[in-house]
Amino acid sequence: MAGLGSILGATFSSTSSSSPGKEGKDWQNKLYWYPNAAHTDNEDMYMFEQGQEDLFFRQCMYNLSEEKIKSMIFYKTPLAPEHFGKLIMVPLGIGWTYKLCHLYVVAETDSGKFFCFAKSCESIELYCSGNEENIYASQYQTPDGEGARMIPGETGIVRQLCLPKEKLTVIERSTRARARGNIASVADIVKWIFNTRQLVLGYNTADRNCKDFAVDLWNFFTPENEQVSPSYMPFKGETHF
């Protein structure tokens, strides 16, 4: 039985991407960079390690310092059935299912591009696309899009509370992303990832998961009155995590 602290503190997440070819479960100490979110096969992905910030910017096809952030959105999407089951669903209990979600941050820039920042159980992930639907698809957790389904559970059949794709929830929206008093750029967020050593912090379901990464990133770049924090009470709604 999971301890109450791990239930309250965790937003349960296994993988943040439906990209093929990423089936491993061990933390890789890497940033996975997808310059085109419409193409997420391994051959379309670039990998960088801690200490390779300069290499990232040299090899990046975009001038990320010029990608000034027009708005940032903190998203929540339900987990797919394969990412939880009898191990989590039963001890989680009634009232806490709102925590079965994946959280990530999307930045829209003045150039019309969308950049997604997320953490999976393997890596930190960065996606770019001119089409925001490609960004959502990279993070969406229910491949079949059928909504709620019946899945096996330790105590019999458990209803899996996934929402349809269009029910993606906005937790918070900001138009004041700042870095050192100036309008933040995508380059500022990438530098934050390296400077705060996100690539070597590892993954832990309770306190180093997608929730913790997204919250830390969001709160670093937004004003105090727009910052977010997890909920610690049961029976919360869609805009809680």
Residue pairs with C-beta under 8 A, 6 or more apart in sequence:
1 91
2 88
2 91
2 92
5 206
6 205
6 206
7 91
7 92
7 93
7 96
7 99
8 232
9 206
9 207
9 230
9 232
10 99
10 205
10 206
10 207
10 209
10 211
11 99
11 101
11 102
11 103
11 209
11 210
11 211
11 230
11 241
12 79
12 83
12 84
12 88
12 92
12 99
12 100
12 101
12 205
12 209
13 79
13 83
13 101
13 102
13 103
13 119
13 120
13 121
13 205
13 209
13 210
13 211
14 25
14 79
14 82
14 83
14 84
14 121
15 22
15 83
15 120
15 121
15 122
16 102
16 104
16 118
16 119
16 120
16 125
16 139
16 210
17 40
17 118
17 120
17 125
17 138
17 139
18 80
18 137
18 138
18 139
18 140
18 141
18 143
19 34
19 40
19 41
19 45
19 138
20 40
20 41
20 42
21 41
21 42
22 32
22 42
22 120
22 122
24 122
25 121
25 122
26 122
27 121
27 122
27 123
27 202
27 203
28 47
28 122
28 123
29 49
29 50
29 123
29 199
29 200
30 47
30 48
30 49
30 122
30 123
30 124
30 199
31 47
31 48
31 49
31 56
31 123
31 124
31 125
31 126
31 193
31 199
32 45
32 46
32 47
32 122
32 123
32 124
32 125
32 126
33 45
33 46
33 47
33 48
33 56
33 60
33 126
34 40
34 44
34 45
34 46
34 125
34 126
34 127
34 128
34 138
35 44
35 46
35 60
35 61
35 62
35 128
36 44
36 128
36 129
36 134
37 114
37 116
37 127
37 128
37 129
37 131
37 134
37 135
37 137
37 138
38 129
38 131
38 134
40 127
40 138
46 59
47 123
48 55
48 56
48 199
49 199
50 194
50 197
50 199
50 200
51 194
53 190
53 191
53 194
56 190
56 194
57 64
57 187
57 190
62 113
62 128
62 186
64 185
64 186
64 187
64 190
65 185
65 187
66 111
66 185
67 109
67 110
67 111
67 113
67 115
67 185
67 186
67 187
68 109
68 110
68 183
68 184
68 185
69 107
69 108
69 109
69 177
69 183
69 184
69 185
69 186
69 221
70 108
70 109
70 110
70 175
71 107
71 108
71 173
71 174
71 175
71 177
72 105
72 106
72 107
72 108
72 173
72 174
72 177
72 218
72 221
72 222
73 105
73 106
73 108
73 170
73 172
73 173
73 174
74 103
74 105
74 170
74 171
74 172
74 173
74 214
74 218
74 228
75 103
75 104
75 105
75 106
75 139
75 168
75 169
75 170
75 171
76 101
76 102
76 103
76 168
76 169
76 170
76 171
76 238
76 239
76 241
77 101
77 102
77 104
77 136
77 139
77 140
77 141
77 163
77 168
77 169
78 100
78 101
78 102
78 141
78 142
78 161
78 162
78 163
79 100
79 101
79 102
79 141
79 162
80 141
80 142
80 143
80 162
81 142
81 149
81 151
81 160
81 162
83 141
84 100
85 151
85 152
85 153
85 158
86 152
86 153
86 154
86 158
88 100
89 100
89 153
89 154
89 158
90 153
90 154
90 155
90 158
92 99
92 100
93 234
94 234
95 234
95 235
96 234
97 161
98 231
98 236
98 237
98 238
98 240
98 241
99 241
100 161
101 241
102 118
102 139
102 141
102 210
103 171
103 210
103 211
103 214
103 215
103 241
104 116
104 117
104 118
104 119
104 139
104 210
104 214
105 116
105 117
105 118
105 214
105 217
105 218
106 114
106 115
106 116
106 117
106 132
106 135
107 114
107 115
107 116
107 117
107 177
107 186
107 189
108 114
108 132
109 115
109 185
109 186
112 130
113 128
113 129
113 130
114 128
114 129
114 130
114 131
114 132
114 134
114 135
115 126
115 127
115 128
115 186
115 189
116 125
116 126
116 127
116 128
116 135
116 138
116 139
117 124
117 125
117 126
117 189
117 193
117 213
117 214
117 217
118 124
118 125
118 127
118 138
118 139
118 210
118 213
118 214
119 125
119 198
119 203
119 209
119 210
119 212
119 213
119 214
120 203
120 210
121 203
121 209
122 203
123 199
124 193
124 198
124 199
124 213
125 138
126 190
127 134
127 135
127 138
129 135
136 165
136 168
140 165
140 168
141 162
142 162
142 163
142 165
145 164
145 165
146 164
147 162
147 163
147 164
148 159
148 160
148 161
148 162
148 163
149 159
149 160
149 162
150 157
150 158
150 159
150 160
151 157
151 158
151 159
151 160
152 158
163 169
167 238
169 238
169 239
170 239
171 228
171 239
171 241
172 218
172 222
172 226
172 228
174 218
174 222
174 223
174 226
176 222
176 223
176 226
177 183
177 184
177 221
177 222
178 184
178 221
178 222
178 223
179 185
179 188
179 221
184 221
188 221
189 217
189 221
192 217
192 220
192 221
193 199
193 217
196 216
198 213
201 208
202 208
203 209
211 230
211 241
215 228
215 229
215 230
218 227
218 228
219 227
219 228
230 241
231 240
231 241
